[in-house]
Amino acid sequence: MGEMDVTGQLRHLERAGFAGCALDRAVALAGSRRLVYAALLDMVEQGAATPEEALRQVERRLAGGGL
């Protein structure tokens, strides 16, 4: 199993509208967890949440043991 390309994930987040503090928080939250990146991107790209709202929702899910 190869290493994850965090740089690629960072670019995806930027294209989806993550910037500044929200981008930093997203990378810190996700680390090397692909499912976290996917959840953040899905919410924003589907128009279900802004980057900040997506971060809050994913943080709640992770705190509850989800994802």
PyMOL Python script that loads the backbone (N, CA, C, O; Angstrom):
from pymol import cmd

cmd.read_pdbstr("""\
ATOM      1  N   MET A   1       0.845  -1.175   0.000  1.00  0.00           N
ATOM      2  CA  MET A   1       0.000   0.000   0.000  1.00  0.00           C
ATOM      3  C   MET A   1       0.892   1.241   0.000  1.00  0.00           C
ATOM      4  O   MET A   1       1.775   1.366   0.849  1.00  0.00           O
ATOM      5  N   GLY A   2       0.670   2.158  -0.943  1.00  0.00           N
ATOM      6  CA  GLY A   2       1.506   3.338  -1.071  1.00  0.00           C
ATOM      7  C   GLY A   2       1.136   4.433  -0.085  1.00  0.00           C
ATOM      8  O   GLY A   2       0.106   4.387   0.588  1.00  0.00           O
ATOM      9  N   GLU A   3       2.018   5.416  -0.031  1.00  0.00           N
ATOM     10  CA  GLU A   3       1.770   6.553   0.843  1.00  0.00           C
ATOM     11  C   GLU A   3       0.702   7.448   0.236  1.00  0.00           C
ATOM     12  O   GLU A   3       0.531   7.490  -0.983  1.00  0.00           O
ATOM     13  N   MET A   4      -0.009   8.158   1.089  1.00  0.00           N
ATOM     14  CA  MET A   4      -1.038   9.061   0.622  1.00  0.00           C
ATOM     15  C   MET A   4      -0.419  10.362   0.129  1.00  0.00           C
ATOM     16  O   MET A   4       0.540  10.862   0.716  1.00  0.00           O
ATOM     17  N   ASP A   5      -0.969  10.906  -0.946  1.00  0.00           N
ATOM     18  CA  ASP A   5      -0.511  12.171  -1.508  1.00  0.00           C
ATOM     19  C   ASP A   5      -1.287  13.308  -0.862  1.00  0.00           C
ATOM     20  O   ASP A   5      -2.333  13.714  -1.369  1.00  0.00           O
ATOM     21  N   VAL A   6      -0.785  13.822   0.246  1.00  0.00           N
ATOM     22  CA  VAL A   6      -1.463  14.911   0.952  1.00  0.00           C
ATOM     23  C   VAL A   6      -1.481  16.169   0.098  1.00  0.00           C
ATOM     24  O   VAL A   6      -2.427  16.954   0.179  1.00  0.00           O
ATOM     25  N   THR A   7      -0.451  16.376  -0.719  1.00  0.00           N
ATOM     26  CA  THR A   7      -0.406  17.549  -1.588  1.00  0.00           C
ATOM     27  C   THR A   7      -1.579  17.522  -2.565  1.00  0.00           C
ATOM     28  O   THR A   7      -2.199  18.553  -2.825  1.00  0.00           O
ATOM     29  N   GLY A   8      -1.875  16.365  -3.095  1.00  0.00           N
ATOM     30  CA  GLY A   8      -3.017  16.229  -4.000  1.00  0.00           C
ATOM     31  C   GLY A   8      -4.324  16.537  -3.296  1.00  0.00           C
ATOM     32  O   GLY A   8      -5.194  17.205  -3.854  1.00  0.00           O
ATOM     33  N   GLN A   9      -4.462  16.049  -2.069  1.00  0.00           N
ATOM     34  CA  GLN A   9      -5.669  16.323  -1.295  1.00  0.00           C
ATOM     35  C   GLN A   9      -5.790  17.824  -0.997  1.00  0.00           C
ATOM     36  O   GLN A   9      -6.883  18.389  -1.038  1.00  0.00           O
ATOM     37  N   LEU A  10      -4.663  18.451  -0.702  1.00  0.00           N
ATOM     38  CA  LEU A  10      -4.637  19.890  -0.441  1.00  0.00           C
ATOM     39  C   LEU A  10      -5.153  20.651  -1.659  1.00  0.00           C
ATOM     40  O   LEU A  10      -5.944  21.584  -1.519  1.00  0.00           O
ATOM     41  N   ARG A  11      -4.722  20.267  -2.825  1.00  0.00           N
ATOM     42  CA  ARG A  11      -5.180  20.920  -4.066  1.00  0.00           C
ATOM     43  C   ARG A  11      -6.672  20.737  -4.274  1.00  0.00           C
ATOM     44  O   ARG A  11      -7.364  21.667  -4.689  1.00  0.00           O
ATOM     45  N   HIS A  12      -7.175  19.531  -3.985  1.00  0.00           N
ATOM     46  CA  HIS A  12      -8.620  19.275  -4.107  1.00  0.00           C
ATOM     47  C   HIS A  12      -9.403  20.185  -3.165  1.00  0.00           C
ATOM     48  O   HIS A  12     -10.422  20.759  -3.548  1.00  0.00           O
ATOM     49  N   LEU A  13      -8.919  20.309  -1.937  1.00  0.00           N
ATOM     50  CA  LEU A  13      -9.591  21.178  -0.969  1.00  0.00           C
ATOM     51  C   LEU A  13      -9.602  22.629  -1.445  1.00  0.00           C
ATOM     52  O   LEU A  13     -10.617  23.316  -1.338  1.00  0.00           O
ATOM     53  N   GLU A  14      -8.474  23.086  -1.967  1.00  0.00           N
ATOM     54  CA  GLU A  14      -8.382  24.466  -2.468  1.00  0.00           C
ATOM     55  C   GLU A  14      -9.373  24.688  -3.611  1.00  0.00           C
ATOM     56  O   GLU A  14     -10.055  25.712  -3.650  1.00  0.00           O
ATOM     57  N   ARG A  15      -9.454  23.740  -4.533  1.00  0.00           N
ATOM     58  CA  ARG A  15     -10.390  23.870  -5.659  1.00  0.00           C
ATOM     59  C   ARG A  15     -11.839  23.878  -5.178  1.00  0.00           C
ATOM     60  O   ARG A  15     -12.702  24.494  -5.803  1.00  0.00           O
ATOM     61  N   ALA A  16     -12.101  23.196  -4.072  1.00  0.00           N
ATOM     62  CA  ALA A  16     -13.468  23.139  -3.530  1.00  0.00           C
ATOM     63  C   ALA A  16     -13.824  24.390  -2.737  1.00  0.00           C
ATOM     64  O   ALA A  16     -14.982  24.569  -2.358  1.00  0.00           O
ATOM     65  N   GLY A  17     -12.847  25.257  -2.479  1.00  0.00           N
ATOM     66  CA  GLY A  17     -13.139  26.506  -1.786  1.00  0.00           C
ATOM     67  C   GLY A  17     -12.527  26.650  -0.413  1.00  0.00           C
ATOM     68  O   GLY A  17     -12.731  27.669   0.248  1.00  0.00           O
ATOM     69  N   PHE A  18     -11.782  25.656   0.034  1.00  0.00           N
ATOM     70  CA  PHE A  18     -11.103  25.765   1.318  1.00  0.00           C
ATOM     71  C   PHE A  18      -9.929  26.728   1.168  1.00  0.00           C
ATOM     72  O   PHE A  18      -9.154  26.621   0.217  1.00  0.00           O
ATOM     73  N   ALA A  19      -9.797  27.662   2.097  1.00  0.00           N
ATOM     74  CA  ALA A  19      -8.709  28.640   2.046  1.00  0.00           C
ATOM     75  C   ALA A  19      -8.366  29.083   3.458  1.00  0.00           C
ATOM     76  O   ALA A  19      -9.174  28.950   4.378  1.00  0.00           O
ATOM     77  N   GLY A  20      -7.165  29.610   3.619  1.00  0.00           N
ATOM     78  CA  GLY A  20      -6.743  30.176   4.899  1.00  0.00           C
ATOM     79  C   GLY A  20      -6.891  29.217   6.052  1.00  0.00           C
ATOM     80  O   GLY A  20      -6.445  28.071   5.995  1.00  0.00           O
ATOM     81  N   CYS A  21      -7.523  29.702   7.098  1.00  0.00           N
ATOM     82  CA  CYS A  21      -7.691  28.926   8.334  1.00  0.00           C
ATOM     83  C   CYS A  21      -8.491  27.644   8.090  1.00  0.00           C
ATOM     84  O   CYS A  21      -8.176  26.598   8.657  1.00  0.00           O
ATOM     85  N   ALA A  22      -9.524  27.724   7.246  1.00  0.00           N
ATOM     86  CA  ALA A  22     -10.334  26.528   6.970  1.00  0.00           C
ATOM     87  C   ALA A  22      -9.494  25.451   6.290  1.00  0.00           C
ATOM     88  O   ALA A  22      -9.651  24.265   6.579  1.00  0.00           O
ATOM     89  N   LEU A  23      -8.613  25.855   5.396  1.00  0.00           N
ATOM     90  CA  LEU A  23      -7.730  24.901   4.728  1.00  0.00           C
ATOM     91  C   LEU A  23      -6.758  24.276   5.733  1.00  0.00           C
ATOM     92  O   LEU A  23      -6.543  23.064   5.732  1.00  0.00           O
ATOM     93  N   ASP A  24      -6.183  25.110   6.577  1.00  0.00           N
ATOM     94  CA  ASP A  24      -5.260  24.606   7.607  1.00  0.00           C
ATOM     95  C   ASP A  24      -5.968  23.624   8.532  1.00  0.00           C
ATOM     96  O   ASP A  24      -5.423  22.567   8.849  1.00  0.00           O
ATOM     97  N   ARG A  25      -7.183  23.967   8.967  1.00  0.00           N
ATOM     98  CA  ARG A  25      -7.947  23.090   9.866  1.00  0.00           C
ATOM     99  C   ARG A  25      -8.282  21.772   9.190  1.00  0.00           C
ATOM    100  O   ARG A  25      -8.214  20.714   9.816  1.00  0.00           O
ATOM    101  N   ALA A  26      -8.645  21.832   7.911  1.00  0.00           N
ATOM    102  CA  ALA A  26      -9.003  20.617   7.182  1.00  0.00           C
ATOM    103  C   ALA A  26      -7.821  19.658   7.095  1.00  0.00           C
ATOM    104  O   ALA A  26      -7.971  18.457   7.320  1.00  0.00           O
ATOM    105  N   VAL A  27      -6.654  20.189   6.770  1.00  0.00           N
ATOM    106  CA  VAL A  27      -5.458  19.342   6.657  1.00  0.00           C
ATOM    107  C   VAL A  27      -5.072  18.787   8.024  1.00  0.00           C
ATOM    108  O   VAL A  27      -4.720  17.613   8.137  1.00  0.00           O
ATOM    109  N   ALA A  28      -5.134  19.611   9.053  1.00  0.00           N
ATOM    110  CA  ALA A  28      -4.800  19.148  10.404  1.00  0.00           C
ATOM    111  C   ALA A  28      -5.783  18.077  10.872  1.00  0.00           C
ATOM    112  O   ALA A  28      -5.390  17.103  11.514  1.00  0.00           O
ATOM    113  N   LEU A  29      -7.046  18.261  10.551  1.00  0.00           N
ATOM    114  CA  LEU A  29      -8.073  17.302  10.959  1.00  0.00           C
ATOM    115  C   LEU A  29      -7.925  15.976  10.225  1.00  0.00           C
ATOM    116  O   LEU A  29      -8.012  14.907  10.830  1.00  0.00           O
ATOM    117  N   ALA A  30      -7.702  16.055   8.925  1.00  0.00           N
ATOM    118  CA  ALA A  30      -7.669  14.842   8.113  1.00  0.00           C
ATOM    119  C   ALA A  30      -6.349  14.085   8.223  1.00  0.00           C
ATOM    120  O   ALA A  30      -6.333  12.855   8.249  1.00  0.00           O
ATOM    121  N   GLY A  31      -5.236  14.829   8.288  1.00  0.00           N
ATOM    122  CA  GLY A  31      -3.945  14.154   8.338  1.00  0.00           C
ATOM    123  C   GLY A  31      -3.771  13.237   7.142  1.00  0.00           C
ATOM    124  O   GLY A  31      -3.745  13.704   6.003  1.00  0.00           O
ATOM    125  N   SER A  32      -3.652  11.952   7.382  1.00  0.00           N
ATOM    126  CA  SER A  32      -3.494  10.992   6.288  1.00  0.00           C
ATOM    127  C   SER A  32      -4.745  10.126   6.112  1.00  0.00           C
ATOM    128  O   SER A  32      -4.683   9.054   5.510  1.00  0.00           O
ATOM    129  N   ARG A  33      -5.878  10.596   6.639  1.00  0.00           N
ATOM    130  CA  ARG A  33      -7.122   9.811   6.560  1.00  0.00           C
ATOM    131  C   ARG A  33      -7.933  10.208   5.325  1.00  0.00           C
ATOM    132  O   ARG A  33      -8.561  11.266   5.300  1.00  0.00           O
ATOM    133  N   ARG A  34      -7.913   9.366   4.321  1.00  0.00           N
ATOM    134  CA  ARG A  34      -8.614   9.645   3.064  1.00  0.00           C
ATOM    135  C   ARG A  34     -10.108   9.849   3.261  1.00  0.00           C
ATOM    136  O   ARG A  34     -10.706  10.688   2.586  1.00  0.00           O
ATOM    137  N   LEU A  35     -10.716   9.110   4.161  1.00  0.00           N
ATOM    138  CA  LEU A  35     -12.154   9.226   4.364  1.00  0.00           C
ATOM    139  C   LEU A  35     -12.544  10.606   4.882  1.00  0.00           C
ATOM    140  O   LEU A  35     -13.627  11.102   4.574  1.00  0.00           O
ATOM    141  N   VAL A  36     -11.667  11.225   5.667  1.00  0.00           N
ATOM    142  CA  VAL A  36     -11.952  12.561   6.175  1.00  0.00           C
ATOM    143  C   VAL A  36     -11.893  13.565   5.030  1.00  0.00           C
ATOM    144  O   VAL A  36     -12.767  14.425   4.916  1.00  0.00           O
ATOM    145  N   TYR A  37     -10.876  13.467   4.183  1.00  0.00           N
ATOM    146  CA  TYR A  37     -10.806  14.347   3.008  1.00  0.00           C
ATOM    147  C   TYR A  37     -12.054  14.151   2.144  1.00  0.00           C
ATOM    148  O   TYR A  37     -12.666  15.122   1.698  1.00  0.00           O
ATOM    149  N   ALA A  38     -12.421  12.908   1.916  1.00  0.00           N
ATOM    150  CA  ALA A  38     -13.573  12.606   1.070  1.00  0.00           C
ATOM    151  C   ALA A  38     -14.854  13.198   1.656  1.00  0.00           C
ATOM    152  O   ALA A  38     -15.665  13.763   0.922  1.00  0.00           O
ATOM    153  N   ALA A  39     -15.041  13.077   2.950  1.00  0.00           N
ATOM    154  CA  ALA A  39     -16.246  13.612   3.585  1.00  0.00           C
ATOM    155  C   ALA A  39     -16.305  15.133   3.450  1.00  0.00           C
ATOM    156  O   ALA A  39     -17.352  15.692   3.125  1.00  0.00           O
ATOM    157  N   LEU A  40     -15.184  15.794   3.698  1.00  0.00           N
ATOM    158  CA  LEU A  40     -15.141  17.249   3.563  1.00  0.00           C
ATOM    159  C   LEU A  40     -15.453  17.677   2.137  1.00  0.00           C
ATOM    160  O   LEU A  40     -16.279  18.562   1.914  1.00  0.00           O
ATOM    161  N   LEU A  41     -14.796  17.051   1.182  1.00  0.00           N
ATOM    162  CA  LEU A  41     -14.988  17.404  -0.218  1.00  0.00           C
ATOM    163  C   LEU A  41     -16.410  17.114  -0.687  1.00  0.00           C
ATOM    164  O   LEU A  41     -17.011  17.933  -1.381  1.00  0.00           O
ATOM    165  N   ASP A  42     -16.946  15.969  -0.317  1.00  0.00           N
ATOM    166  CA  ASP A  42     -18.300  15.607  -0.739  1.00  0.00           C
ATOM    167  C   ASP A  42     -19.319  16.644  -0.279  1.00  0.00           C
ATOM    168  O   ASP A  42     -20.163  17.076  -1.063  1.00  0.00           O
ATOM    169  N   MET A  43     -19.243  17.040   0.969  1.00  0.00           N
ATOM    170  CA  MET A  43     -20.211  18.004   1.498  1.00  0.00           C
ATOM    171  C   MET A  43     -20.152  19.329   0.753  1.00  0.00           C
ATOM    172  O   MET A  43     -21.184  19.908   0.417  1.00  0.00           O
ATOM    173  N   VAL A  44     -18.944  19.803   0.498  1.00  0.00           N
ATOM    174  CA  VAL A  44     -18.775  21.102  -0.160  1.00  0.00           C
ATOM    175  C   VAL A  44     -19.116  21.007  -1.645  1.00  0.00           C
ATOM    176  O   VAL A  44     -19.825  21.866  -2.169  1.00  0.00           O
ATOM    177  N   GLU A  45     -18.631  19.995  -2.317  1.00  0.00           N
ATOM    178  CA  GLU A  45     -18.856  19.874  -3.758  1.00  0.00           C
ATOM    179  C   GLU A  45     -20.315  19.606  -4.098  1.00  0.00           C
ATOM    180  O   GLU A  45     -20.768  19.971  -5.183  1.00  0.00           O
ATOM    181  N   GLN A  46     -21.053  18.982  -3.201  1.00  0.00           N
ATOM    182  CA  GLN A  46     -22.476  18.730  -3.427  1.00  0.00           C
ATOM    183  C   GLN A  46     -23.335  19.927  -3.027  1.00  0.00           C
ATOM    184  O   GLN A  46     -24.553  19.913  -3.204  1.00  0.00           O
ATOM    185  N   GLY A  47     -22.693  20.958  -2.489  1.00  0.00           N
ATOM    186  CA  GLY A  47     -23.425  22.152  -2.091  1.00  0.00           C
ATOM    187  C   GLY A  47     -24.166  22.005  -0.782  1.00  0.00           C
ATOM    188  O   GLY A  47     -25.026  22.823  -0.457  1.00  0.00           O
ATOM    189  N   ALA A  48     -23.840  20.968  -0.027  1.00  0.00           N
ATOM    190  CA  ALA A  48     -24.518  20.715   1.243  1.00  0.00           C
ATOM    191  C   ALA A  48     -23.962  21.562   2.378  1.00  0.00           C
ATOM    192  O   ALA A  48     -24.611  21.701   3.414  1.00  0.00           O
ATOM    193  N   ALA A  49     -22.767  22.134   2.202  1.00  0.00           N
ATOM    194  CA  ALA A  49     -22.133  22.897   3.277  1.00  0.00           C
ATOM    195  C   ALA A  49     -21.036  23.781   2.714  1.00  0.00           C
ATOM    196  O   ALA A  49     -20.463  23.503   1.660  1.00  0.00           O
ATOM    197  N   THR A  50     -20.759  24.853   3.444  1.00  0.00           N
ATOM    198  CA  THR A  50     -19.577  25.662   3.146  1.00  0.00           C
ATOM    199  C   THR A  50     -18.380  24.909   3.720  1.00  0.00           C
ATOM    200  O   THR A  50     -18.567  23.973   4.498  1.00  0.00           O
ATOM    201  N   PRO A  51     -17.154  25.290   3.357  1.00  0.00           N
ATOM    202  CA  PRO A  51     -16.003  24.623   3.959  1.00  0.00           C
ATOM    203  C   PRO A  51     -16.032  24.662   5.497  1.00  0.00           C
ATOM    204  O   PRO A  51     -15.721  23.663   6.145  1.00  0.00           O
ATOM    205  N   GLU A  52     -16.400  25.793   6.071  1.00  0.00           N
ATOM    206  CA  GLU A  52     -16.434  25.904   7.539  1.00  0.00           C
ATOM    207  C   GLU A  52     -17.500  24.996   8.141  1.00  0.00           C
ATOM    208  O   GLU A  52     -17.268  24.367   9.174  1.00  0.00           O
ATOM    209  N   GLU A  53     -18.678  24.922   7.495  1.00  0.00           N
ATOM    210  CA  GLU A  53     -19.733  24.039   7.985  1.00  0.00           C
ATOM    211  C   GLU A  53     -19.327  22.577   7.851  1.00  0.00           C
ATOM    212  O   GLU A  53     -19.598  21.768   8.739  1.00  0.00           O
ATOM    213  N   ALA A  54     -18.685  22.245   6.753  1.00  0.00           N
ATOM    214  CA  ALA A  54     -18.223  20.870   6.556  1.00  0.00           C
ATOM    215  C   ALA A  54     -17.224  20.476   7.639  1.00  0.00           C
ATOM    216  O   ALA A  54     -17.273  19.362   8.160  1.00  0.00           O
ATOM    217  N   LEU A  55     -16.326  21.385   7.971  1.00  0.00           N
ATOM    218  CA  LEU A  55     -15.362  21.107   9.040  1.00  0.00           C
ATOM    219  C   LEU A  55     -16.069  20.825  10.357  1.00  0.00           C
ATOM    220  O   LEU A  55     -15.741  19.858  11.045  1.00  0.00           O
ATOM    221  N   ARG A  56     -17.035  21.662  10.709  1.00  0.00           N
ATOM    222  CA  ARG A  56     -17.761  21.453  11.974  1.00  0.00           C
ATOM    223  C   ARG A  56     -18.493  20.121  11.980  1.00  0.00           C
ATOM    224  O   ARG A  56     -18.482  19.405  12.982  1.00  0.00           O
ATOM    225  N   GLN A  57     -19.132  19.787  10.859  1.00  0.00           N
ATOM    226  CA  GLN A  57     -19.868  18.522  10.789  1.00  0.00           C
ATOM    227  C   GLN A  57     -18.936  17.310  10.906  1.00  0.00           C
ATOM    228  O   GLN A  57     -19.235  16.353  11.619  1.00  0.00           O
ATOM    229  N   VAL A  58     -17.816  17.364  10.204  1.00  0.00           N
ATOM    230  CA  VAL A  58     -16.871  16.244  10.263  1.00  0.00           C
ATOM    231  C   VAL A  58     -16.234  16.152  11.642  1.00  0.00           C
ATOM    232  O   VAL A  58     -16.024  15.051  12.149  1.00  0.00           O
ATOM    233  N   GLU A  59     -15.924  17.285  12.255  1.00  0.00           N
ATOM    234  CA  GLU A  59     -15.374  17.268  13.627  1.00  0.00           C
ATOM    235  C   GLU A  59     -16.360  16.609  14.583  1.00  0.00           C
ATOM    236  O   GLU A  59     -15.959  15.822  15.440  1.00  0.00           O
ATOM    237  N   ARG A  60     -17.643  16.921  14.447  1.00  0.00           N
ATOM    238  CA  ARG A  60     -18.668  16.284  15.310  1.00  0.00           C
ATOM    239  C   ARG A  60     -18.744  14.795  15.063  1.00  0.00           C
ATOM    240  O   ARG A  60     -18.840  14.010  16.006  1.00  0.00           O
ATOM    241  N   ARG A  61     -18.701  14.393  13.784  1.00  0.00           N
ATOM    242  CA  ARG A  61     -18.745  12.966  13.466  1.00  0.00           C
ATOM    243  C   ARG A  61     -17.560  12.219  14.033  1.00  0.00           C
ATOM    244  O   ARG A  61     -17.707  11.117  14.562  1.00  0.00           O
ATOM    245  N   LEU A  62     -16.384  12.815  13.926  1.00  0.00           N
ATOM    246  CA  LEU A  62     -15.177  12.176  14.462  1.00  0.00           C
ATOM    247  C   LEU A  62     -15.235  12.101  15.988  1.00  0.00           C
ATOM    248  O   LEU A  62     -14.823  11.101  16.576  1.00  0.00           O
ATOM    249  N   ALA A  63     -15.743  13.152  16.626  1.00  0.00           N
ATOM    250  CA  ALA A  63     -15.844  13.155  18.099  1.00  0.00           C
ATOM    251  C   ALA A  63     -16.815  12.077  18.568  1.00  0.00           C
ATOM    252  O   ALA A  63     -16.661  11.522  19.657  1.00  0.00           O
ATOM    253  N   GLY A  64     -17.811  11.786  17.744  1.00  0.00           N
ATOM    254  CA  GLY A  64     -18.783  10.757  18.086  1.00  0.00           C
ATOM    255  C   GLY A  64     -18.352   9.360  17.678  1.00  0.00           C
ATOM    256  O   GLY A  64     -19.108   8.405  17.855  1.00  0.00           O
ATOM    257  N   GLY A  65     -17.148   9.226  17.134  1.00  0.00           N
ATOM    258  CA  GLY A  65     -16.640   7.921  16.754  1.00  0.00           C
ATOM    259  C   GLY A  65     -16.953   7.532  15.323  1.00  0.00           C
ATOM    260  O   GLY A  65     -16.668   6.407  14.912  1.00  0.00           O
ATOM    261  N   GLY A  66     -17.544   8.458  14.546  1.00  0.00           N
ATOM    262  CA  GLY A  66     -17.895   8.169  13.162  1.00  0.00           C
ATOM    263  C   GLY A  66     -16.744   8.377  12.208  1.00  0.00           C
ATOM    264  O   GLY A  66     -15.672   8.857  12.575  1.00  0.00           O
ATOM    265  N   LEU A  67     -17.007   7.995  10.956  1.00  0.00           N
ATOM    266  CA  LEU A  67     -16.067   8.077   9.837  1.00  0.00           C
ATOM    267  C   LEU A  67     -15.062   7.031   9.933  1.00  0.00           C
ATOM    268  O   LEU A  67     -14.182   6.940   9.077  1.00  0.00           O
TER     269      LEU A  67
END
""", "prot")
cmd.dss("prot")
cmd.show_as("cartoon", "prot")
cmd.util.cbc("prot")
cmd.orient("prot")
